[in-house]
Amino acid sequence: MKKTNISIVMAEYNTRAEDLDAAILSILNQTFKDFELIIVDDCGVNDVSSFVEKYRDSRIVVIKNDKNVGFALSLNNGIMHAKGTYIARMDTDDISYPERIERIYSYIINHQEYDVVGTSAVEFSGKEEYGTIGRPGEKDKNSIISGDIIIHASAIMKKSCLEQIGLYKDYRRAQDYVLWCDLLLNGFRLYAVDEVLYRYRVNPVDYSKRNLKNRKYEIKARLKYFPKLNASIFDYRYIIKLIIAGILPHKIVAIYRQRFVLNNKVHK
């Protein structure tokens, strides 16, 4: 493959075939064509190498881990093999709008003061859209403390910055939060454009996974990074909210989220 400036990195583990197909096609059909798509096979039930043969696209690179290592380390493996100066993220069950890579790449190229650029996203399931997530603007320490973060899978990042902080830390379910903290603490800047360029798939079972057992990883990450971010005592209310959300029935959390967290529905 010729030298490319963008490497799009996905980590695959037991994704439904139809969702994986939709995700890959949404990348292959981008208006921006000059990229490599790295799919890291984390030793699940899918044979990724065989799965991608049907696309007959030389931009696809499959890397298979020696064993199942989890999401963060799979992304690190993909980044270490990436040829691009920029790393764009993509999750295996989501969908990128056709102009996503072109828009965010153009923005970060023309705004070199930023090291990470993300977008807003539509939460959806099947044909139903629930609303949009992600606030535009620069994300500083106060933003991260309050939970106003970059939507991880929508982002493009300078590879050199990721390498400088040692790539992803092996946190479960809080890799993105830890990543943004590490970048900010090392002086890098994060920004979200005021555009909806990503579709974030949400299944009903996802809310049942947002229990206290799984939220403990984010709680642990926040407890570690809040002092480093100079959080005030008052800021620890955000951790208390996480604990309460982990205790409440997931149906109540889902209703609250759809009424008070998501923005108005977006049709595109």
C-alpha positions as CSV (number, residue, x, y, z in Angstrom):
1,M,0.0,0.0,0.0
2,K,1.2,3.5,-0.8
3,K,1.9,6.0,2.0
4,T,-1.3,7.4,3.4
5,N,-1.8,10.2,5.9
6,I,-4.8,8.7,7.7
7,S,-5.1,5.3,9.4
8,I,-8.6,4.4,10.5
9,V,-8.4,1.9,13.4
10,M,-11.2,-0.5,14.5
11,A,-11.0,-3.3,17.1
12,E,-13.3,-6.2,16.4
13,Y,-14.6,-8.7,18.9
14,N,-17.9,-10.7,18.3
15,T,-19.6,-8.0,16.3
16,R,-22.9,-9.0,14.6
17,A,-22.1,-9.6,10.9
18,E,-24.7,-7.1,9.6
19,D,-23.4,-4.4,11.9
20,L,-19.8,-5.0,11.1
21,D,-20.7,-4.9,7.4
22,A,-22.5,-1.6,7.7
23,A,-19.6,-0.1,9.7
24,I,-17.0,-1.2,7.1
25,L,-19.0,0.0,4.2
26,S,-19.6,3.4,5.8
27,I,-15.8,3.8,5.8
28,L,-15.1,2.4,2.3
29,N,-17.8,4.8,0.9
30,Q,-16.2,7.9,2.4
31,T,-15.8,10.9,0.2
32,F,-12.2,11.0,1.3
33,K,-10.5,8.0,-0.3
34,D,-6.8,8.1,0.7
35,F,-6.7,6.1,3.9
36,E,-5.9,2.6,5.3
37,L,-8.6,0.8,7.4
38,I,-6.9,-1.3,10.1
39,I,-9.2,-3.9,11.6
40,V,-7.7,-5.6,14.7
41,D,-9.1,-9.1,15.2
42,D,-9.2,-9.7,18.9
43,C,-9.8,-13.5,18.6
44,G,-13.5,-13.6,18.8
45,V,-16.0,-15.8,16.9
46,N,-15.6,-13.8,13.6
47,D,-12.9,-14.7,11.1
48,V,-12.2,-11.1,10.1
49,S,-9.7,-11.9,7.3
50,S,-12.3,-14.1,5.6
51,F,-15.1,-11.6,6.3
52,V,-13.3,-8.7,4.5
53,E,-12.4,-10.7,1.4
54,K,-15.8,-9.8,-0.2
55,Y,-14.9,-6.1,-0.3
56,R,-11.8,-6.6,-2.5
57,D,-10.4,-3.3,-1.2
58,S,-6.6,-3.0,-0.8
59,R,-7.1,-0.3,1.8
60,I,-8.2,-2.9,4.4
61,V,-5.5,-4.3,6.6
62,V,-6.4,-7.0,9.1
63,I,-4.2,-7.6,12.1
64,K,-5.0,-10.6,14.3
65,N,-3.9,-10.6,18.0
66,D,-2.1,-13.7,19.3
67,K,-4.8,-14.0,21.9
68,N,-7.8,-12.0,23.2
69,V,-6.3,-8.9,24.9
70,G,-9.3,-6.5,25.1
71,F,-10.3,-3.2,23.5
72,A,-7.5,-0.9,24.6
73,L,-4.6,-3.2,23.8
74,S,-6.2,-4.1,20.4
75,L,-6.3,-0.4,19.5
76,N,-2.7,0.0,20.6
77,N,-1.8,-2.9,18.3
78,G,-3.5,-1.2,15.4
79,I,-1.9,2.1,16.1
80,M,1.6,0.6,16.2
81,H,1.0,-0.9,12.8
82,A,-0.5,2.3,11.4
83,K,1.2,4.1,8.5
84,G,-0.7,7.3,8.9
85,T,0.3,10.5,10.6
86,Y,-3.3,10.8,11.9
87,I,-5.3,8.1,13.6
88,A,-9.1,8.1,13.1
89,R,-11.3,5.9,15.2
90,M,-14.2,3.8,14.2
91,D,-16.3,1.3,16.2
92,T,-17.3,-2.0,14.5
93,D,-21.1,-1.5,15.0
94,D,-21.4,2.2,14.2
95,I,-21.8,4.1,11.0
96,S,-19.9,7.1,9.7
97,Y,-21.6,9.6,7.5
98,P,-19.9,9.7,4.0
99,E,-18.2,13.1,4.6
100,R,-17.0,12.4,8.1
101,I,-13.3,11.7,7.4
102,E,-13.0,14.5,4.9
103,R,-14.5,17.0,7.3
104,I,-12.6,16.2,10.4
105,Y,-9.3,15.7,8.5
106,S,-9.7,19.1,6.8
107,Y,-10.5,20.7,10.2
108,I,-7.4,19.3,12.0
109,I,-5.1,20.1,9.1
110,N,-6.3,23.7,9.1
111,H,-6.3,24.0,12.9
112,Q,-3.0,22.6,13.9
113,E,-3.4,24.0,17.4
114,Y,-5.7,21.0,18.1
115,D,-4.4,17.5,18.5
116,V,-7.8,15.7,18.6
117,V,-10.9,16.6,16.7
118,G,-14.3,14.9,17.2
119,T,-17.9,15.4,16.1
120,S,-21.4,15.0,17.5
121,A,-23.3,11.8,16.9
122,V,-26.8,10.4,16.5
123,E,-27.7,7.6,18.9
124,F,-29.8,5.0,17.0
125,S,-31.1,1.5,17.0
126,G,-32.4,0.0,13.8
127,K,-34.4,2.7,12.1
128,E,-35.1,4.7,15.2
129,E,-33.1,7.8,16.2
130,Y,-33.1,8.7,19.9
131,G,-31.3,12.1,19.6
132,T,-27.7,13.5,19.4
133,I,-24.8,13.4,21.8
134,G,-21.7,15.5,22.0
135,R,-21.3,19.2,22.6
136,P,-19.2,21.3,20.2
137,G,-16.2,23.3,21.3
138,E,-12.8,22.9,23.0
139,K,-12.6,20.4,25.9
140,D,-10.6,21.6,28.8
141,K,-10.0,20.1,32.2
142,N,-13.4,21.4,33.5
143,S,-15.1,19.8,30.5
144,I,-13.5,16.5,31.2
145,I,-14.3,16.7,34.9
146,S,-18.0,17.3,34.2
147,G,-18.1,14.5,31.6
148,D,-18.3,16.7,28.5
149,I,-15.8,14.7,26.5
150,I,-15.0,13.9,22.9
151,I,-17.0,11.1,21.4
152,H,-14.2,8.6,21.2
153,A,-15.2,6.7,18.0
154,S,-15.8,10.0,16.1
155,A,-12.3,11.4,16.6
156,I,-9.2,11.9,14.6
157,M,-5.9,12.2,16.5
158,K,-2.3,13.0,15.8
159,K,-0.4,9.8,16.1
160,S,2.6,11.5,17.5
161,C,0.6,12.7,20.5
162,L,-0.7,9.2,21.2
163,E,2.8,7.9,21.1
164,Q,4.0,10.6,23.5
165,I,1.6,9.6,26.2
166,G,2.2,5.8,25.7
167,L,-1.0,5.1,23.7
168,Y,-4.1,3.7,25.5
169,K,-3.9,2.6,29.1
170,D,-5.5,-0.8,29.7
171,Y,-8.7,0.3,31.5
172,R,-11.9,-1.5,31.0
173,R,-14.9,0.6,29.8
174,A,-13.0,3.9,30.6
175,Q,-10.3,3.9,28.0
176,D,-11.5,7.0,26.3
177,Y,-11.9,9.0,29.5
178,V,-8.3,8.1,30.6
179,L,-7.0,8.9,27.1
180,W,-8.5,12.4,27.2
181,C,-7.1,13.0,30.7
182,D,-3.6,11.9,29.7
183,L,-3.7,14.1,26.6
184,L,-4.8,17.2,28.5
185,L,-2.4,16.7,31.3
186,N,0.4,16.6,28.7
187,G,-0.6,19.9,27.2
188,F,-2.5,18.6,24.1
189,R,-5.8,20.2,23.0
190,L,-9.1,18.6,22.2
191,Y,-11.9,20.0,20.1
192,A,-15.4,18.9,18.8
193,V,-16.7,20.4,15.6
194,D,-20.4,21.6,15.5
195,E,-21.4,18.9,13.1
196,V,-23.2,15.5,13.3
197,L,-21.0,13.1,11.3
198,Y,-21.4,9.8,13.2
199,R,-24.1,7.3,14.0
200,Y,-23.7,5.6,17.4
201,R,-25.6,2.3,17.7
202,V,-27.3,1.7,21.0
203,N,-29.1,-1.6,21.7
204,P,-31.6,-2.0,24.6
205,V,-29.2,-4.4,26.4
206,D,-26.6,-1.6,26.5
207,Y,-28.4,0.1,29.3
208,S,-28.5,-3.0,31.4
209,K,-24.7,-3.0,31.2
210,R,-24.5,0.4,32.8
211,N,-24.7,-1.0,36.3
212,L,-22.5,-0.3,39.2
213,K,-20.3,-3.3,38.5
214,N,-19.4,-1.9,35.1
215,R,-19.4,1.7,36.1
216,K,-16.8,1.0,38.7
217,Y,-14.1,1.3,36.0
218,E,-15.0,4.9,35.2
219,I,-15.4,5.7,38.9
220,K,-11.9,4.3,39.5
221,A,-10.5,6.4,36.6
222,R,-12.2,9.6,37.8
223,L,-10.9,9.0,41.4
224,K,-7.4,8.7,40.0
225,Y,-7.5,11.7,37.6
226,F,-9.7,14.2,39.5
227,P,-6.8,15.3,41.7
228,K,-4.5,15.6,38.7
229,L,-7.1,17.8,37.0
230,N,-7.3,20.0,40.1
231,A,-11.0,19.1,40.7
232,S,-12.7,20.8,43.5
233,I,-14.6,19.0,46.3
234,F,-17.8,20.1,44.6
235,D,-16.7,18.4,41.4
236,Y,-16.9,15.0,43.1
237,R,-20.7,15.2,42.7
238,Y,-20.1,13.8,39.2
239,I,-18.7,10.6,40.7
240,I,-21.7,10.4,43.1
241,K,-24.0,10.7,40.1
242,L,-22.3,7.8,38.5
243,I,-22.8,5.7,41.6
244,I,-26.5,6.6,41.7
245,A,-26.9,5.8,38.0
246,G,-25.3,2.4,38.6
247,I,-27.7,1.6,41.4
248,L,-30.9,2.7,39.7
249,P,-32.9,0.3,37.4
250,H,-31.6,0.6,33.9
251,K,-35.0,1.5,32.5
252,I,-35.1,4.6,34.6
253,V,-31.6,5.5,33.5
254,A,-32.6,5.1,29.9
255,I,-35.7,7.3,30.3
256,Y,-33.7,10.0,32.1
257,R,-31.0,9.9,29.4
258,Q,-33.5,10.2,26.5
259,R,-35.3,13.1,28.2
260,F,-32.5,15.1,29.7
261,V,-29.1,14.1,28.1
262,L,-29.9,13.6,24.4
263,N,-30.5,16.6,22.2
264,N,-33.4,16.8,19.8
265,K,-33.7,14.2,17.1
266,V,-31.6,14.7,14.0
267,H,-32.6,13.4,10.6
268,K,-29.9,13.5,7.9
